[in-house]
Amino acid sequence: MSKKVLLTSVCRPLGPEYGDAPSVGYELLYRQVTRAQGIFSPRTVNIQFSIEYIAENLDAPTVVLQYPSKKEFIRELKKGYDYVGISFLMAIFHRVKEMVALVREHAPQTKIVLGGYGTVLTDEELAPYADHICREEGVAFMRRLLGEPEIPMPYRHPLIVSDLKVFGWKVSGTGKIFAGLGCPNGCDFCCTSHFFKRKHIKLLPDGADIYAVVERYLAMDPNLVFLIIDEDFLLNKKRAMQFRDAVLKGGKQLSIFAFSSIKAISQYTVEEILEMGIDGFWIGYEGTRSNYAKQQGRPVEEILTEFREHGITILTSMIVGFDYQTPEVVAQEFAGLMKLKPALGQYLIYGPVPGTPFNERVRKENRVREEYVAEPDRLYRIADGFKTVMKHPTLSGEAIEGLQRWCFEQDFQRLGPSIFRVLESRWLGYEKLKNSPNPLLRAKAEVYATDLRVALPVFLAGRLLGPNPAIRQWIGALEQNIHATLGRPTLAQRWKSVLAVGAALWTAVTLKFNLFQHPKLRRTEYRVAAHGWEELAKRFTLPDFSIQVELQHARQQVWLRLEGALSAHHAESLAQRIHESLARSKSRLVLDLNKLHWDKVDNLQPLRDKLANYRGRVRLILPKLSAAHPELVLLAAMFQHYKG
């Protein structure tokens, strides 16, 4: 019998109000990047993508829990599992210890696997809490542990979408694309680079593989934007240009945020980057004298200015606490960065992480502060980039932490809320590209224009609630520029502006009183029960008819693509099989009928009758026919159209 696997994040609630480090929580933006921006911070819950990815690629029945409560975790453990895998970072190692105690109390027969970047800790430290430790690419490790045969890359890619919200309103859905692990740049402080021994593991080996994932997402929702998760995506120029070629061939306008370095970006023109669909980057600014190899290439001032003018938003990360830095040097470096007007800014303290060259150096030089040498658990608990853990040549720990707070606050006070900085960049990009001789770039300008029009209702809240008079005036001037370029808002948009102010004030209340700040449990089953979906394709392989089945576990959705001529007889049999599968599962069903040969379809009443009781879970994708087919009309009247 197959072994049963439970993969989980740490338990909620998380956050400094519960004894965690300052940036620990469910959100990278609100807790870290835009932490000083309060109600203006974009909000999105970041799940542990890795365990969904691993679960998708095992053969064993697997359940994934994202942020369970302790009660929910215990209830799941009691269902009986052979293995429980916990993914964690070093700053939440104390949470792992609590969960391990629960496993040993409520499921003592279950083997414990620890994984994630928290496993940079030593075997001596982790062994009391683990039967197995994963310090490599997780799919291969877990399949080997479970006795499952090795599978080649690219692995099966789960479709994972997160919602981005402003003032509690959804503004976009983001499809996550897992393109690679590790980084060859090897910056001395970088855990992710040295965790994989400065090697780059291509989860999606070539550009066509990456675009194939994009197409799957777009079929699900054509309005999605994308995040490519790869430490330095553009470093491999061959793969990146393969992706560009696939995007150009596909003919769809994309909006992609990616991670890259000055060294990698310098290999491309801004036009090539826009043709890939990339209109957002996370770039390491670090410090003007940090001298990392990844910073070699075109001057950072030149790149950031050019990109901003072309509508590409930039998130820059700066480090505070380099040996050469004094308060004056930090202020100078920060001022230089502010002149470039990045859309978002992160400011973290230079700190030693186990497994990195910097950690080896400071320990050899006896520069770790005594209290953390004596009590390593204290060090791990605050290892989130917001606490000074080593001795600086000239600055106290309190001074460095004060400089970090100053950077975050001044970033907000000088440049304003990031949501308006993004919109300003989009407006500049529209002005730059609207008359471009390149038709693809003109089309990109229209995408920017659409984004700007949709965003018009947020400006009133910015003008009323911005951090200071100068920023409020700047927001108003930007709004007027957009009106002059794209036209004034509609009556509906003006009414929504008023609602946005109310939503912003309600957001302030929820933040002050810690209301609705924790996600609910997200539980996903992979191969736990035999629903019969996989058997449909095998049973209906006919000369003139076929079915493609895509199990979108992370979306709790099944996508059936019907192609060819479907007779009334086969419609009866197919409807019965789908009915049985829906009865045995809780999945939503997307019935894609776009490629049916409608000229040969006479009667789909069996399909309508059998699925009637599940109409709340069934969505249709229907073709656009010049003359509506009667069966199409009947289906459309009975089931809702799929809209992503």
C-alpha positions as CSV (number, residue, x, y, z in Angstrom):
1,M,0.0,0.0,0.0
2,S,1.1,3.6,-0.7
3,K,2.5,5.5,2.2
4,K,0.4,8.5,3.3
5,V,2.1,11.9,3.5
6,L,1.2,15.1,5.3
7,L,3.1,18.3,4.3
8,T,2.5,21.5,6.3
9,S,3.6,25.0,7.0
10,V,4.0,26.0,10.7
11,C,0.9,26.7,12.7
12,R,-0.9,30.0,13.0
13,P,-1.1,32.6,14.6
14,L,2.2,34.2,13.6
15,G,3.6,37.6,14.1
16,P,5.6,39.8,16.6
17,E,2.5,40.1,18.8
18,Y,2.7,36.3,19.3
19,G,6.4,36.3,20.2
20,D,7.9,36.1,16.7
21,A,10.5,38.3,15.1
22,P,9.3,41.7,13.5
23,S,8.9,40.5,9.9
24,V,7.5,37.1,10.7
25,G,4.0,36.6,9.3
26,Y,2.1,35.5,6.3
27,E,3.0,38.4,4.0
28,L,6.3,39.6,2.5
29,L,5.0,43.0,1.5
30,Y,3.1,44.1,4.5
31,R,5.5,42.6,7.1
32,Q,8.7,43.5,5.3
33,V,8.9,45.6,2.1
34,T,6.1,48.1,2.8
35,R,6.0,47.7,6.6
36,A,6.0,51.5,7.1
37,Q,3.1,52.1,4.7
38,G,0.3,51.0,6.9
39,I,-3.1,51.1,5.2
40,F,-1.5,51.7,1.8
41,S,0.5,48.5,1.9
42,P,-0.6,46.0,-0.7
43,R,-1.7,42.7,0.9
44,T,-1.2,39.1,-0.2
45,V,-0.8,35.9,1.8
46,N,2.3,34.0,0.8
47,I,1.7,30.2,1.3
48,Q,4.5,27.7,1.4
49,F,4.6,27.0,-2.4
50,S,7.3,24.4,-2.1
51,I,5.1,21.8,-0.3
52,E,2.3,22.2,-2.9
53,Y,4.9,21.7,-5.6
54,I,6.3,18.6,-3.9
55,A,2.8,17.2,-3.3
56,E,1.9,17.6,-7.0
57,N,4.9,15.5,-8.0
58,L,4.6,12.5,-5.6
59,D,2.7,9.2,-6.3
60,A,1.7,8.8,-2.6
61,P,-1.6,10.1,-1.3
62,T,-0.7,13.5,0.2
63,V,-2.4,16.3,2.1
64,V,-1.1,19.8,2.3
65,L,-1.9,22.2,5.1
66,Q,-1.2,25.9,4.9
67,Y,-1.2,27.7,8.2
68,P,-3.3,25.3,10.3
69,S,-4.1,26.1,13.9
70,K,-2.7,23.7,16.4
71,K,-6.2,22.2,16.8
72,E,-6.5,21.7,13.0
73,F,-3.0,20.2,12.9
74,I,-3.8,17.7,15.6
75,R,-7.1,16.7,14.0
76,E,-5.2,16.0,10.7
77,L,-2.5,14.0,12.5
78,K,-5.1,11.7,14.0
79,K,-6.1,10.6,10.5
80,G,-2.9,8.6,10.4
81,Y,0.1,9.4,8.2
82,D,3.4,7.7,7.6
83,Y,5.3,10.9,7.2
84,V,4.7,14.5,8.1
85,G,6.9,17.1,6.5
86,I,7.3,20.6,7.9
87,S,8.7,23.5,5.8
88,F,10.2,26.3,7.8
89,L,12.7,29.2,8.0
90,M,15.2,29.6,10.7
91,A,13.3,32.5,12.4
92,I,10.4,30.1,13.1
93,F,12.4,27.1,14.3
94,H,10.7,27.6,17.7
95,R,7.4,27.0,16.0
96,V,8.7,23.7,14.5
97,K,9.6,22.5,18.0
98,E,6.0,23.0,19.1
99,M,4.7,21.1,16.2
100,V,7.1,18.2,16.6
101,A,5.9,17.8,20.2
102,L,2.3,17.6,18.9
103,V,3.3,14.9,16.3
104,R,5.0,12.8,19.0
105,E,2.1,13.1,21.3
106,H,-0.8,12.5,18.9
107,A,0.9,10.5,16.1
108,P,4.0,8.8,17.6
109,Q,4.3,6.4,14.7
110,T,4.6,9.1,12.1
111,K,8.1,9.9,10.8
112,I,9.0,13.6,10.8
113,V,10.7,15.3,7.8
114,L,12.1,18.8,8.1
115,G,12.7,20.9,5.0
116,G,13.1,24.5,3.8
117,Y,15.8,27.0,4.3
118,G,15.6,26.5,8.1
119,T,17.6,23.3,7.6
120,V,20.8,25.4,7.3
121,L,21.0,24.6,11.0
122,T,23.3,21.7,11.9
123,D,22.4,18.1,12.2
124,E,23.1,18.3,15.9
125,E,20.5,21.1,16.3
126,L,17.9,19.5,14.1
127,A,18.3,15.8,14.9
128,P,16.2,15.9,18.1
129,Y,13.3,17.1,16.1
130,A,13.5,15.1,12.9
131,D,13.7,11.6,11.5
132,H,14.8,12.9,8.1
133,I,16.2,16.3,6.9
134,C,15.8,17.5,3.4
135,R,18.6,19.9,2.2
136,E,18.1,19.5,-1.5
137,E,15.5,19.8,-4.2
138,G,12.4,18.5,-2.5
139,V,10.7,16.4,-5.1
140,A,13.7,14.1,-5.7
141,F,14.3,13.8,-2.0
142,M,10.7,12.9,-1.1
143,R,10.3,10.4,-4.0
144,R,13.5,8.7,-2.9
145,L,12.4,8.6,0.7
146,L,9.0,7.1,-0.3
147,G,10.7,4.5,-2.6
148,E,9.2,6.1,-5.7
149,P,11.1,6.1,-9.0
150,E,13.0,9.1,-10.1
151,I,11.2,11.4,-12.6
152,P,12.7,13.8,-15.1
153,M,12.4,17.6,-15.2
154,P,10.3,19.5,-15.9
155,Y,8.2,18.2,-13.1
156,R,4.4,18.6,-13.1
157,H,3.7,22.3,-12.3
158,P,0.9,23.1,-9.9
159,L,-1.3,26.1,-10.7
160,I,-1.1,28.3,-7.6
161,V,-2.7,31.8,-7.6
162,S,-2.6,34.4,-4.9
163,D,-4.7,37.6,-4.7
164,L,-3.2,41.0,-4.3
165,K,-5.4,43.4,-2.4
166,V,-5.4,47.2,-1.7
167,F,-7.8,48.5,1.0
168,G,-9.2,44.9,1.2
169,W,-10.2,45.0,-2.5
170,K,-8.7,42.5,-4.9
171,V,-6.7,44.2,-7.6
172,S,-5.1,41.2,-9.4
173,G,-4.5,37.5,-9.2
174,T,-0.9,36.3,-9.5
175,G,0.1,33.0,-11.0
176,K,3.3,31.6,-9.5
177,I,5.8,30.1,-12.0
178,F,8.6,28.0,-10.4
179,A,11.4,28.3,-12.8
180,G,14.5,27.5,-10.8
181,L,16.3,27.1,-7.4
182,G,19.6,28.4,-6.3
183,C,21.9,31.0,-7.7
184,P,25.5,31.0,-8.9
185,N,26.2,34.6,-7.9
186,G,27.2,33.5,-4.4
187,C,26.9,36.8,-2.5
188,D,28.5,36.2,0.9
189,F,25.2,36.8,2.9
190,C,22.8,34.8,0.6
191,C,21.3,31.7,2.2
192,T,19.5,30.7,-1.0
193,S,22.6,30.7,-3.1
194,H,24.8,28.7,-0.7
195,F,22.0,26.3,0.3
196,F,22.3,24.9,-3.2
197,K,26.1,25.2,-3.3
198,R,26.0,28.1,-5.8
199,K,24.3,25.9,-8.4
200,H,21.2,26.8,-10.4
201,I,18.6,24.0,-10.7
202,K,16.3,24.7,-13.6
203,L,12.9,23.3,-12.6
204,L,11.8,24.5,-16.1
205,P,14.8,23.8,-18.3
206,D,14.1,26.0,-21.3
207,G,12.0,29.0,-22.3
208,A,9.3,26.9,-24.0
209,D,8.8,25.0,-20.7
210,I,8.2,28.3,-18.9
211,Y,5.8,29.6,-21.5
212,A,3.8,26.3,-21.4
213,V,3.1,27.0,-17.7
214,V,2.0,30.5,-18.7
215,E,-0.4,29.1,-21.2
216,R,-2.0,26.8,-18.6
217,Y,-2.5,29.7,-16.3
218,L,-4.0,31.9,-19.1
219,A,-6.4,29.2,-20.1
220,M,-7.6,29.2,-16.5
221,D,-7.8,33.1,-16.2
222,P,-6.6,35.4,-19.0
223,N,-6.4,38.3,-16.6
224,L,-3.7,36.8,-14.4
225,V,-0.3,38.5,-13.9
226,F,2.7,36.3,-13.1
227,L,5.6,36.0,-10.7
228,I,8.6,34.0,-11.9
229,I,10.3,32.4,-8.9
230,D,14.0,32.1,-9.8
231,E,16.8,33.8,-8.0
232,D,18.3,35.6,-11.1
233,F,15.9,34.8,-13.9
234,L,17.7,36.7,-16.7
235,L,21.2,35.4,-15.9
236,N,20.8,32.5,-18.4
237,K,20.4,34.4,-21.6
238,K,19.7,31.4,-23.8
239,R,16.7,30.3,-21.7
240,A,15.4,33.9,-21.3
241,M,15.5,34.5,-25.1
242,Q,13.8,31.2,-25.7
243,F,11.1,32.4,-23.5
244,R,10.9,35.7,-25.3
245,D,10.5,33.9,-28.6
246,A,7.7,31.8,-27.2
247,V,5.9,34.9,-25.9
248,L,6.2,36.6,-29.3
249,K,4.9,33.5,-31.0
250,G,2.0,33.3,-28.5
251,G,1.0,36.8,-29.3
252,K,-0.4,37.5,-25.8
253,Q,0.4,40.6,-23.7
254,L,1.9,39.4,-20.3
255,S,2.6,41.2,-17.1
256,I,5.5,39.4,-15.2
257,F,7.4,40.3,-12.1
258,A,10.9,38.6,-11.8
259,F,14.0,38.6,-9.7
260,S,17.2,39.6,-11.4
261,S,20.6,41.4,-11.0
262,I,22.3,44.3,-12.7
263,K,24.7,41.8,-14.2
264,A,22.0,39.8,-15.7
265,I,19.8,42.7,-16.9
266,S,22.7,44.3,-18.6
267,Q,22.7,41.6,-21.2
268,Y,19.4,42.9,-22.7
269,T,17.8,45.9,-24.2
270,V,14.7,47.3,-22.4
271,E,12.7,46.4,-25.5
272,E,13.7,42.8,-25.3
273,I,12.7,42.7,-21.6
274,L,9.3,44.2,-22.4
275,E,8.8,41.8,-25.2
276,M,9.2,39.0,-22.7
277,G,6.3,40.5,-20.8
278,I,8.4,41.5,-17.8
279,D,7.3,44.8,-16.3
280,G,8.5,44.4,-12.8
281,F,11.8,43.5,-11.1
282,W,13.3,42.8,-7.7
283,I,16.9,44.1,-8.0
284,G,19.6,44.0,-5.3
285,Y,20.9,47.6,-4.8
286,E,22.7,46.4,-1.5
287,G,25.2,49.3,-1.1
288,T,27.3,51.5,-3.4
289,R,30.6,50.0,-2.0
290,S,29.4,46.4,-1.5
291,N,31.2,45.3,-4.7
292,Y,29.2,42.1,-5.3
293,A,29.8,40.5,-8.7
294,K,26.1,40.6,-9.5
295,Q,26.3,44.4,-9.5
296,Q,28.7,44.5,-12.5
297,G,27.3,45.8,-15.7
298,R,25.5,49.0,-16.7
299,P,25.3,51.7,-14.1
300,V,22.4,51.1,-11.7
301,E,21.3,54.7,-12.1
302,E,21.0,54.2,-15.9
303,I,19.0,51.0,-15.7
304,L,16.6,52.1,-13.0
305,T,15.9,55.4,-14.8
306,E,15.4,53.8,-18.2
307,F,13.1,51.0,-16.8
308,R,11.0,53.5,-14.8
309,E,10.5,55.6,-17.9
310,H,9.3,52.4,-19.8
311,G,6.7,51.5,-17.2
312,I,8.8,48.8,-15.5
313,T,8.4,48.9,-11.7
314,I,11.4,48.2,-9.5
315,L,11.7,46.8,-6.0
316,T,15.2,47.6,-4.7
317,S,16.8,45.9,-1.7
318,M,19.4,47.8,0.3
319,I,21.5,46.5,3.2
320,V,22.2,48.4,6.4
321,G,25.2,47.4,8.6
322,F,28.1,46.9,6.1
323,D,31.5,47.4,7.9
324,Y,32.2,50.5,5.8
325,Q,28.9,52.2,6.7
326,T,28.5,55.1,9.1
327,P,25.2,57.0,9.6
328,E,26.5,59.5,7.0
329,V,27.3,56.8,4.5
330,V,23.9,55.2,4.9
331,A,22.2,58.5,4.4
332,Q,24.3,59.2,1.2
333,E,23.5,55.7,-0.2
334,F,19.8,56.1,0.7
335,A,19.6,59.5,-0.9
336,G,21.1,58.2,-4.1
337,L,18.5,55.4,-4.2
338,M,15.7,57.9,-3.5
339,K,16.7,59.9,-6.5
340,L,16.0,56.8,-8.7
341,K,12.5,56.6,-7.3
342,P,12.1,52.8,-6.9
343,A,8.5,51.7,-6.7
344,L,9.2,49.6,-3.6
345,G,12.2,49.4,-1.2
346,Q,13.5,46.8,1.2
347,Y,16.1,47.6,3.9
348,L,17.5,44.7,5.8
349,I,20.4,44.4,8.3
350,Y,23.6,42.6,7.2
351,G,23.6,39.4,9.2
352,P,25.3,36.0,9.3
353,V,23.2,33.0,8.2
354,P,24.6,29.5,8.8
355,G,26.0,28.0,5.6
356,T,27.1,31.3,4.2
357,P,30.7,32.6,3.8
358,F,29.8,35.7,5.8
359,N,28.7,33.5,8.8
360,E,32.0,31.7,8.7
361,R,33.9,34.9,8.6
362,V,32.2,36.7,11.5
363,R,32.4,33.6,13.7
364,K,36.1,33.2,12.9
365,E,36.6,36.8,13.8
366,N,34.6,36.4,17.0
367,R,32.1,39.1,15.9
368,V,28.8,37.5,16.9
369,R,27.4,39.2,19.9
370,E,28.0,37.3,23.1
371,E,24.4,36.8,24.1
372,Y,23.8,35.0,20.8
373,V,26.9,32.8,21.1
374,A,25.7,31.7,24.6
375,E,22.1,31.2,23.5
376,P,21.9,30.2,19.8
377,D,18.1,29.8,20.0
378,R,17.8,33.5,20.7
379,L,19.8,34.2,17.5
380,Y,17.6,31.9,15.4
381,R,14.4,33.4,16.7
382,I,15.4,36.9,15.6
383,A,17.1,35.9,12.3
384,D,14.7,37.9,10.0
385,G,16.9,40.8,9.0
386,F,15.6,43.3,11.6
387,K,18.0,42.7,14.5
388,T,21.8,43.2,14.8
389,V,23.5,40.0,15.8
390,M,27.1,40.9,15.2
391,K,29.6,43.5,16.3
392,H,30.1,46.4,13.9
393,P,33.4,48.3,13.7
394,T,31.8,51.7,14.5
395,L,28.1,51.3,15.1
396,S,26.1,49.8,18.0
397,G,23.3,47.4,17.4
398,E,20.8,50.0,18.4
399,A,22.2,52.5,16.0
400,I,22.0,50.0,13.0
401,E,18.4,49.1,13.9
402,G,17.6,52.8,14.2
403,L,19.1,53.5,10.7
404,Q,17.0,50.6,9.3
405,R,13.8,52.1,10.8
406,W,14.8,55.5,9.4
407,C,15.2,54.1,5.9
408,F,11.8,52.4,5.9
409,E,10.1,55.5,7.2
410,Q,11.9,58.0,5.0
411,D,11.2,55.8,1.9
412,F,7.5,56.3,2.7
413,Q,7.7,60.0,3.6
414,R,9.8,61.0,0.6
415,L,8.4,58.9,-2.2
416,G,4.9,58.1,-0.9
417,P,2.8,54.9,-1.0
418,S,4.2,52.3,-3.4
419,I,0.8,51.8,-5.0
420,F,1.1,55.3,-6.5
421,R,4.7,54.9,-7.4
422,V,3.7,51.9,-9.5
423,L,1.0,53.9,-11.1
424,E,3.4,56.8,-11.9
425,S,5.7,54.3,-13.6
426,R,2.9,52.9,-15.6
427,W,1.9,56.4,-16.7
428,L,5.4,57.2,-17.7
429,G,5.6,53.9,-19.6
430,Y,2.3,54.7,-21.4
431,E,3.7,58.1,-22.5
432,K,6.9,56.5,-23.7
433,L,5.5,53.6,-25.6
434,K,2.2,54.8,-27.0
435,N,3.8,56.0,-30.3
436,S,6.5,53.3,-30.4
437,P,7.3,51.9,-33.9
438,N,7.2,48.5,-32.3
439,P,3.6,47.3,-32.4
440,L,4.1,45.0,-29.3
441,L,5.3,48.0,-27.3
442,R,2.3,50.1,-28.4
443,A,0.1,47.2,-27.2
444,K,2.0,47.3,-23.9
445,A,1.1,51.0,-23.6
446,E,-2.5,50.1,-23.9
447,V,-2.2,47.5,-21.1
448,Y,-0.6,50.3,-19.0
449,A,-3.6,52.6,-19.9
450,T,-6.1,49.9,-18.8
451,D,-4.3,49.4,-15.5
452,L,-4.3,53.2,-14.9
453,R,-8.0,53.5,-15.7
454,V,-8.9,50.7,-13.3
455,A,-6.8,52.3,-10.5
456,L,-8.4,55.7,-10.7
457,P,-10.6,55.2,-7.6
458,V,-7.7,54.9,-5.2
459,F,-6.5,58.5,-5.8
460,L,-9.0,60.2,-3.5
461,A,-7.8,58.1,-0.5
462,G,-4.2,59.0,-1.4
463,R,-5.0,62.7,-1.6
464,L,-6.8,62.6,1.8
465,L,-4.8,60.1,3.7
466,G,-1.2,60.3,2.3
467,P,1.6,60.6,4.8
468,N,2.4,64.3,4.4
469,P,1.2,67.4,2.5
470,A,4.0,67.1,-0.2
471,I,3.0,63.5,-1.0
472,R,-0.7,64.3,-1.0
473,Q,0.0,67.1,-3.5
474,W,2.1,64.8,-5.6
475,I,-0.7,62.2,-5.7
476,G,-3.1,64.9,-6.8
477,A,-0.8,66.0,-9.6
478,L,-0.3,62.5,-10.8
479,E,-4.0,62.0,-10.9
480,Q,-4.4,65.1,-13.0
481,N,-1.7,64.0,-15.4
482,I,-3.6,60.7,-15.9
483,H,-6.9,62.5,-16.4
484,A,-5.3,64.7,-19.0
485,T,-3.8,61.7,-20.8
486,L,-6.6,59.1,-20.5
487,G,-9.7,61.1,-19.7
488,R,-11.6,61.9,-16.5
489,P,-13.2,59.2,-14.3
490,T,-16.7,58.0,-14.9
491,L,-19.5,58.6,-12.4
492,A,-19.2,55.0,-11.3
493,Q,-15.4,55.5,-10.7
494,R,-16.0,58.7,-8.7
495,W,-18.5,56.8,-6.5
496,K,-16.0,54.0,-6.1
497,S,-13.4,56.6,-5.0
498,V,-15.7,57.5,-2.0
499,L,-16.0,53.8,-1.2
500,A,-12.2,53.4,-1.4
501,V,-11.8,56.1,1.3
502,G,-14.2,54.1,3.5
503,A,-12.3,50.9,2.8
504,A,-9.0,52.6,3.7
505,L,-10.4,53.8,7.0
506,W,-11.8,50.3,7.7
507,T,-8.3,48.9,6.9
508,A,-6.9,51.2,9.5
509,V,-9.3,49.9,12.1
510,T,-8.5,46.3,11.3
511,L,-4.8,46.9,11.6
512,K,-5.1,48.8,14.9
513,F,-7.1,46.1,16.6
514,N,-5.5,43.1,14.8
515,L,-8.8,42.1,13.1
516,F,-9.0,39.6,10.2
517,Q,-5.2,39.5,10.0
518,H,-4.8,35.7,9.9
519,P,-5.6,33.4,7.0
520,K,-7.9,30.5,7.4
521,L,-6.6,26.9,7.0
522,R,-6.1,25.9,3.4
523,R,-6.2,22.2,3.0
524,T,-5.5,20.4,-0.3
525,E,-5.7,16.7,-1.1
526,Y,-3.5,15.1,-3.7
527,R,-4.5,11.5,-4.7
528,V,-6.2,10.9,-1.4
529,A,-9.3,9.4,-2.8
530,A,-10.1,7.6,-6.1
531,H,-12.5,10.0,-7.8
532,G,-12.2,8.4,-11.2
533,W,-11.2,11.6,-13.1
534,E,-8.0,10.1,-14.4
535,E,-10.0,7.1,-15.9
536,L,-12.1,9.4,-18.1
537,A,-9.4,9.9,-20.7
538,K,-8.8,6.2,-21.0
539,R,-12.4,5.2,-21.2
540,F,-13.3,7.7,-23.9
541,T,-10.4,7.4,-26.3
542,L,-12.4,7.1,-29.5
543,P,-11.5,7.6,-33.2
544,D,-13.4,10.9,-33.4
545,F,-13.6,11.9,-29.8
546,S,-11.1,12.4,-26.9
547,I,-10.9,13.9,-23.4
548,Q,-8.0,15.6,-21.7
549,V,-8.0,15.6,-17.9
550,E,-6.0,18.1,-15.9
551,L,-6.2,17.8,-12.1
552,Q,-5.5,21.2,-10.7
553,H,-5.1,20.1,-7.0
554,A,-3.9,23.4,-5.6
555,R,-7.0,25.1,-7.2
556,Q,-9.2,22.2,-6.0
557,Q,-10.4,22.1,-9.6
558,V,-10.6,19.6,-12.5
559,W,-10.4,20.7,-16.1
560,L,-11.9,18.5,-18.7
561,R,-11.3,19.3,-22.3
562,L,-13.6,17.6,-24.8
563,E,-12.6,17.4,-28.4
564,G,-14.2,16.0,-31.5
565,A,-17.7,14.6,-32.2
566,L,-19.7,13.6,-29.1
567,S,-22.7,11.4,-29.9
568,A,-25.8,11.3,-27.7
569,H,-24.9,7.7,-26.7
570,H,-21.4,8.7,-25.6
571,A,-22.8,11.8,-23.9
572,E,-25.0,9.5,-21.7
573,S,-22.0,7.4,-20.7
574,L,-19.7,10.4,-20.1
575,A,-22.3,12.3,-18.1
576,Q,-22.7,9.3,-15.8
577,R,-18.9,9.0,-15.2
578,I,-18.6,12.8,-14.5
579,H,-21.6,12.5,-12.2
580,E,-20.0,9.7,-10.2
581,S,-16.7,11.6,-9.9
582,L,-18.4,14.8,-8.7
583,A,-20.3,12.7,-6.1
584,R,-17.0,11.3,-4.8
585,S,-15.1,14.6,-4.7
586,K,-15.4,18.2,-3.7
587,S,-13.6,19.6,-6.7
588,R,-15.0,22.2,-9.0
589,L,-15.3,21.2,-12.6
590,V,-14.4,23.2,-15.6
591,L,-16.0,21.6,-18.7
592,D,-14.1,23.0,-21.7
593,L,-16.3,22.4,-24.8
594,N,-14.4,24.8,-27.0
595,K,-13.1,22.1,-29.3
596,L,-16.3,20.0,-29.7
597,H,-17.4,19.6,-33.3
598,W,-20.7,21.3,-32.9
599,D,-21.8,20.5,-36.4
600,K,-22.0,16.9,-35.2
601,V,-23.6,17.5,-31.8
602,D,-27.3,16.6,-31.8
603,N,-28.4,16.1,-28.2
604,L,-26.5,16.8,-24.9
605,Q,-29.5,16.4,-22.7
606,P,-27.9,13.5,-20.8
607,L,-25.0,15.8,-19.9
608,R,-27.5,18.5,-18.7
609,D,-29.6,16.0,-16.7
610,K,-26.8,14.2,-15.0
611,L,-24.9,17.3,-13.9
612,A,-27.9,19.4,-12.9
613,N,-27.5,18.6,-9.2
614,Y,-23.9,19.9,-9.4
615,R,-24.5,23.1,-11.3
616,G,-23.0,25.2,-8.5
617,R,-19.7,23.4,-9.0
618,V,-19.7,23.2,-12.8
619,R,-18.4,26.0,-15.1
620,L,-18.4,25.9,-18.9
621,I,-16.1,27.1,-21.5
622,L,-18.0,27.5,-24.8
623,P,-17.0,28.6,-28.3
624,K,-18.2,31.8,-29.8
625,L,-20.4,30.7,-32.7
626,S,-21.7,33.1,-35.3
627,A,-25.1,31.3,-35.2
628,A,-25.8,29.9,-31.7
629,H,-26.2,26.2,-31.7
630,P,-29.4,25.1,-29.8
631,E,-27.4,22.8,-27.5
632,L,-25.0,25.6,-26.7
633,V,-27.9,27.9,-25.8
634,L,-29.4,25.2,-23.5
635,L,-26.0,24.6,-21.7
636,A,-25.3,28.3,-21.3
637,A,-28.7,28.8,-19.7
638,M,-28.1,26.0,-17.2
639,F,-24.5,26.4,-16.2
640,Q,-22.4,29.5,-15.5
641,H,-19.6,30.5,-17.9
642,Y,-16.1,30.0,-16.5
643,K,-14.4,33.4,-15.8
644,G,-11.3,32.3,-14.0
